[in-house]
Structure formats: structure tokens, C-alpha cells
Amino acid sequence: MRKDIRTVTVGVDGSRAGLDAADWAAREAERRRLTLRLLHAGGESTASVPVPGSGLGPPPVPGAAPGSVPRPRARGARTRPALEQPAVPARELQRGILDRAAVRLSYAHPTLQIAARRTDTPALPALLEAATESETVVLGSRGFSGFTGFLVGSVALAVTADAACPVVLVRAGELPPDERVPEERVPDERVPDDAGGDTTSPARTPYLPVVLGLDLEEPADELIGYAFDAAGVRAAPLHVVHAWTLPPLREGAGGAGEPGDTAAQQDARERFLAAALGPWRHKFPQTEVSEEVVYGHAGHHLLKASTRAGLLVVGRSVAGTGLGRAAHSLVHHSTCPVAVVPHD
């Protein structure tokens, strides 16, 4: 693909989590009017799994609602004994995975430009290379595992920690309604019918807020701009959260770390946050912005905010090594997709 074509790239591996991530990536590409690129990387020389069992389900069901990827039908309790399947060359298996994903996404998103690419390069270097020519890279998690949160694979974590562009991690099971306000919270729209009476036409519900976690020590333009843009393309409100704590007290030392300073610190940070967001409010006048300065650890407050969000946006300094503690916790425990944005 030419580097002058702006894309959203999603890693496709044939899993249900990968397909859910691909569907989210397709919706994001539509919102941003970009090309969606499906990327399948790596693979062995042969595979004993038949192509029809790639996990992508049956062909599209006629009459299914646009904008959602059809799910495979539930299997009955009684099944025939499994037949031994011949080994399938990895290249053929990968081509089948990509073709099936492209067909389903084309059906759900008929106006979307989709390109598919297969490479023998291992997944990590292939995704990092793709990140250099993408607007966003989207990857899936493996599902929820109780106390440990969502299982994020080592490749996804490594890509998130080192990619040149924003990386969005999408939890397994993420569906289109999950990023919108629940219907019961949106009043019905009444429109007159042909006979002059009123009939209820269910409105397409608005998007849930985009939440931005902002460190005022590093209020990077790349991070703030991504969050405002994400809220803008969704016509969604933007909620900006800044969490702070006092430095630990040193024995025999007074001053900045004393509890009596919290009120002054709170006021100063609220003013600093308002100043940092001022130019962006002017650039995105249609975006409703709310600000929250809270005392405590960022991970705790952002996880709480993610339960009411459609997208959580956090930053990653390219000068650092890997993800910070808060970002690492969020990609495992956030209940909504998490965008990790690299910045200087």
C-alpha cells in the first residue's frame, strides 16, 4: 500500500477477539473517512486447522443489521465425531482468514475502502512497520479473566509500548452498541406519520463520552489533539481527567509535601488544566468539554471514568521505556477500548 494513503490498520488472526477488533477498526475508519487495512502476519509452514474453522463464522446472514459483524450460530449439544482434516498450507489458511474477514466487513460497512495484506514477517515487527504508515493500529484482547482483567498478549503489549502511531486495544466482545448511550437513557423521537398521527422512530443513540487522562507535567499536543479529534468525529463529549498526589513527606522536611497544601495545589492544577485546554476548545468549538481534577492515583480514577466512556485515551512518552504503570493497568482493566498515544 502506498504510504500516502491514510489507513487504520488492524491485526487479524482468525480469532473472535481479532474479528471484534476489526469491526471496531472498520467503524473508526468510517468515522475518520480512512482506508481500513487488514494485516495478517507470521505463520508456520503448515497448519492442521481447516480454513472453515478459522473462527470467523458463517457467511453473512441476509437481512442482518448493517454496522455489525454477524455472529456464528450456536452449535447443538449433539455433534458428529470430528473428522481428521488434512494439513493446510499456512499461506492458504492466512489468505482464507483475510478473505473471510474482508467479506464480512464489506457486508457490514459497504462504503468502506478495505485493503488486505498478508506477510510472513513475524507479528511484532510487521505491526510495528505498519504503524509507521498508519493513522492508528487496532489490536484485540483475548477476553476477561476475572481478577487479572483482560488478557492482552505479549505482542499487543509490545506494539502498544513501541508503535510510532496511536494503538487502540479493543476488548473481546466489544459490539457497536457498547460505544453508544444505552437506548433507555435516550428519549424517543416522535415524528408524524402519513395519517397525521405520531409514531415513535427510535433515534440512533449518541456516542458515549471520550475520556482523556492528562498528565499536566506532559500536556502533549499529540495526546490532546487525538482526544479532541476522536470526540469530534463522534460528536461526543470529551471528559478530561487529571489526577495528582502530593510527593511523599521526607522526615524533618516541611513545605510542599504537607497536607495543608492540597487546596492550593488543587486550585493551581485546575487553572493549569483550563489553560492547557483553552486553544483546543477554540479549535473544536462544537465539542462539549468537561474537566475534572482529582486527588489520587490516575489509574484508579481513569478506570472509574472508563465505565461511562466509549473510548479512553492515555499517553505514552517516547522518551520512556514501555508503558507507564497507569497505562499498563488501564489496558488490562478498562471496560472500554483504550487508545495509547505516543508523544514527545
C-alpha positions in Angstrom: 0.0 0.0 0.0 1.3 3.5 -0.8 2.4 5.5 2.2 0.3 8.5 1.0 -2.9 6.5 1.6 -4.1 7.2 5.2 -5.2 4.0 6.9 -6.4 2.4 10.1 -4.6 -0.9 10.4 -6.0 -3.9 12.4 -4.2 -7.1 13.2 -6.3 -10.1 12.0 -5.5 -13.6 13.3 -8.7 -15.5 12.8 -9.8 -15.3 16.4 -13.1 -13.9 17.7 -11.2 -11.2 19.6 -9.4 -10.3 16.3 -12.7 -10.0 14.4 -14.3 -7.8 17.1 -11.2 -5.6 16.9 -11.5 -5.5 13.1 -15.2 -4.5 13.4 -14.3 -1.6 15.8 -11.4 -0.6 13.4 -13.9 -0.5 10.5 -16.2 1.8 12.3 -13.3 4.0 13.3 -12.1 4.1 9.7 -15.6 5.1 8.5 -15.8 7.9 11.1 -12.4 9.3 10.0 -13.0 8.6 6.3 -9.9 6.5 6.1 -9.0 3.2 4.4 -9.1 0.1 6.6 -6.1 -2.2 6.2 -6.4 -5.8 7.4 -3.0 -7.3 8.3 -2.2 -11.0 8.9 1.4 -11.6 9.9 3.6 -14.6 10.7 2.6 -18.3 10.5 4.0 -21.8 10.3 4.7 -23.7 7.0 1.6 -25.9 7.5 -1.4 -25.9 9.8 -3.7 -28.7 10.8 -6.7 -26.4 11.3 -9.0 -26.3 8.3 -9.9 -23.0 6.7 -13.6 -23.3 7.5 -12.7 -23.5 11.2 -10.8 -20.2 11.3 -13.2 -18.7 13.9 -14.7 -16.2 11.6 -18.2 -17.8 11.4 -20.6 -18.5 8.6 -21.2 -16.2 5.6 -23.2 -13.0 6.2 -26.8 -13.6 7.0 -29.2 -11.8 4.6 -31.2 -9.1 6.5 -28.6 -8.7 9.3 -28.3 -5.1 10.5 -25.6 -3.0 8.8 -22.7 -1.9 11.0 -22.4 -5.2 12.9 -20.5 -8.4 12.1 -22.8 -11.5 12.1 -22.0 -14.0 14.8 -21.7 -17.7 14.1 -24.8 -19.8 15.0 -24.7 -21.7 18.3 -23.9 -25.3 17.9 -26.3 -28.0 19.2 -25.3 -30.3 22.1 -25.0 -33.3 19.8 -22.3 -33.2 17.1 -20.8 -35.8 14.8 -17.3 -37.1 15.6 -14.7 -34.8 14.2 -13.1 -35.9 11.0 -9.4 -35.8 10.6 -8.5 -32.7 8.5 -5.6 -32.6 6.1 -2.9 -30.1 6.8 -3.5 -26.7 5.1 -0.5 -24.6 3.9 -0.2 -21.5 6.1 -0.3 -19.2 3.1 -3.7 -20.7 2.0 -5.0 -20.6 5.6 -3.9 -16.9 6.0 -5.5 -16.0 2.7 -8.7 -17.6 3.8 -8.7 -15.7 7.1 -8.1 -12.4 5.3 -10.7 -13.0 2.6 -13.4 -14.0 5.1 -12.7 -11.0 7.3 -12.8 -8.7 4.3 -16.1 -10.1 3.0 -17.8 -9.8 6.4 -16.6 -6.2 7.0 -17.5 -5.2 3.4 -21.0 -6.5 4.1 -21.3 -4.6 7.4 -19.6 -1.5 6.0 -20.4 -1.3 2.3 -19.0 2.2 1.7 -15.6 1.4 3.4 -12.4 1.1 1.4 -10.7 -2.1 2.6 -7.3 -3.5 1.8 -5.9 -6.8 2.9 -2.3 -7.7 3.4 -0.6 -10.9 4.3 3.1 -11.2 5.3 5.4 -13.9 6.5 7.1 -11.4 8.8 6.5 -12.2 12.5 3.6 -10.3 14.0 5.6 -7.8 16.2 7.9 -6.4 13.5 5.1 -6.5 10.9 2.8 -4.5 13.2 5.5 -2.0 14.2 6.3 -1.5 10.5 2.6 -1.0 9.7 2.4 1.6 12.5 4.9 3.8 10.7 2.4 4.3 7.8 -0.9 4.2 9.7 -3.0 6.7 11.5 -4.0 4.1 14.1 -3.2 0.5 14.8 -6.1 -1.6 16.4 -5.5 -4.8 18.2 -7.8 -7.2 20.2 -7.6 -8.6 23.7 -8.3 -12.2 24.4 -11.3 -11.8 26.8 -11.9 -11.2 30.5 -10.2 -13.4 33.2 -11.6 -12.1 36.5 -9.1 -10.6 38.8 -6.3 -10.3 36.2 -8.6 -8.3 33.9 -8.5 -8.6 30.1 -5.8 -10.8 28.7 -3.6 -8.7 26.5 -1.0 -10.7 24.6 2.7 -10.0 24.7 2.7 -8.9 21.0 -0.1 -6.4 21.7 1.7 -5.0 24.7 4.9 -4.7 22.8 3.3 -2.9 19.9 1.5 -0.6 22.3 4.7 0.2 24.0 6.8 0.9 20.9 4.5 1.9 18.0 5.0 5.1 16.1 1.3 5.8 16.0 -1.6 5.5 18.4 -2.6 2.0 19.3 -6.2 1.1 20.3 -6.7 -2.1 22.3 -10.3 -3.4 21.9 -11.6 -5.9 24.4 -13.1 -9.2 23.2 -16.9 -9.0 22.8 -16.9 -5.2 22.0 -20.1 -4.5 20.0 -21.3 -1.4 18.2 -23.9 -0.5 20.9 -21.2 -0.6 23.5 -19.8 2.8 22.4 -23.2 4.5 22.4 -25.6 5.8 25.1 -28.0 3.0 26.1 -31.4 3.4 24.4 -33.3 3.6 27.7 -31.4 6.8 28.5 -32.4 8.5 25.2 -35.9 9.9 24.8 -37.8 8.6 21.8 -38.2 10.9 18.8 -41.8 11.4 17.7 -42.4 12.0 14.0 -45.8 12.5 12.3 -47.0 9.6 10.1 -48.8 9.9 6.8 -52.2 9.9 8.6 -51.2 12.9 10.8 -50.6 10.9 13.9 -47.4 10.4 15.9 -45.3 7.4 15.7 -42.1 6.6 17.5 -38.9 6.5 15.4 -36.0 5.2 17.5 -33.2 7.7 17.2 -29.6 6.4 16.6 -28.3 7.0 20.1 -25.4 9.4 20.6 -21.9 8.2 21.4 -20.7 7.8 25.0 -18.0 10.3 26.1 -14.4 10.1 25.1 -12.3 10.2 28.3 -8.7 11.7 28.2 -6.3 11.1 31.0 -3.9 14.0 31.1 -0.7 14.5 33.0 -0.1 18.2 33.4 3.6 17.5 33.6 3.4 16.4 30.0 0.4 18.0 28.3 1.4 16.9 24.9 -0.3 18.3 21.8 -0.3 14.9 20.1 -2.3 13.4 23.0 -4.8 16.3 23.5 -5.3 16.6 19.7 -6.0 12.9 19.3 -8.7 13.0 22.1 -10.4 16.1 20.7 -10.3 14.6 17.2 -11.8 11.3 18.5 -14.6 13.2 20.2 -15.1 15.4 17.2 -15.6 12.6 14.7 -18.1 11.0 17.1 -19.9 14.3 18.0 -19.3 13.0 21.5 -18.5 15.0 24.7 -14.9 14.9 25.9 -14.2 14.4 29.6 -10.6 15.3 30.7 -9.3 13.8 33.9 -6.2 14.9 35.7 -5.2 13.0 38.8 -2.5 14.1 41.2 -0.9 13.3 44.5 1.4 15.1 46.9 5.0 13.9 47.0 5.8 11.7 50.0 6.9 13.6 53.1 10.5 13.5 54.0 11.5 13.1 57.6 12.1 16.5 59.1 11.1 18.4 56.0 8.2 20.7 55.6 6.7 22.8 52.8 5.4 21.4 49.5 4.5 18.0 50.7 2.4 19.0 53.7 -1.3 18.2 53.7 -2.2 21.8 54.1 -1.1 22.5 50.5 -3.8 20.4 48.9 -6.3 23.2 48.4 -3.7 25.5 46.8 -2.4 22.6 44.6 -5.9 21.8 43.6 -6.7 25.3 42.6 -3.4 25.7 40.7 -3.9 22.5 38.8 -7.5 23.4 37.8 -6.2 26.7 36.4 -3.3 24.9 34.6 -5.7 22.4 33.0 -8.1 25.1 31.8 -5.1 26.9 30.2 -3.8 23.8 28.5 -7.2 23.0 27.0 -8.1 26.6 26.0 -6.6 26.5 22.5 -8.2 23.2 21.8 -11.6 24.4 22.9 -11.2 27.2 20.4 -10.1 24.7 17.6 -13.1 22.4 18.3 -15.9 24.7 19.3 -18.6 22.1 18.7 -17.1 19.7 21.2 -18.6 19.7 24.7 -15.7 19.6 27.2 -15.7 18.9 30.9 -12.7 19.0 33.2 -12.0 17.0 36.4 -9.1 17.5 38.7 -9.0 14.8 41.3 -6.7 13.8 44.1 -5.4 10.2 43.9 -3.8 7.8 41.6 -4.5 8.2 37.9 -5.2 4.6 37.2 -8.0 4.3 39.8 -9.8 7.4 38.6 -9.5 6.6 34.9 -10.7 3.1 35.4 -13.7 4.5 37.1 -14.3 7.0 34.3 -13.9 4.2 31.7 -17.1 2.6 32.9 -19.1 5.5 31.5 -16.9 6.0 28.3 -16.9 4.8 24.7 -13.1 5.4 24.4 -10.3 6.0 26.9 -7.3 8.0 25.7 -3.9 8.0 27.5 -0.4 9.0 26.6 3.0 7.3 26.4 6.2 9.2 26.3 8.5 8.1 23.6 11.4 9.1 25.8 10.4 6.5 28.3 10.7 2.7 28.2 7.5 0.8 27.7 4.1 1.7 29.2 3.8 3.6 32.4 2.2 2.0 35.5 -1.2 3.7 34.9 -1.3 2.8 31.2 -0.3 -0.8 31.8 -3.1 -1.1 34.4 -5.7 0.5 32.1 -5.1 -1.7 29.1 -5.7 -4.7 31.3 -8.7 -3.5 33.2 -10.5 -0.7 31.3 -14.1 -1.7 30.3 -13.9 0.3 27.1 -11.4 0.4 24.2 -8.1 2.2 25.2 -6.1 4.4 22.9 -2.4 4.7 23.8 -0.9 7.8 22.1 2.9 8.2 21.8 4.1 11.7 22.3 7.4 13.6 22.8 
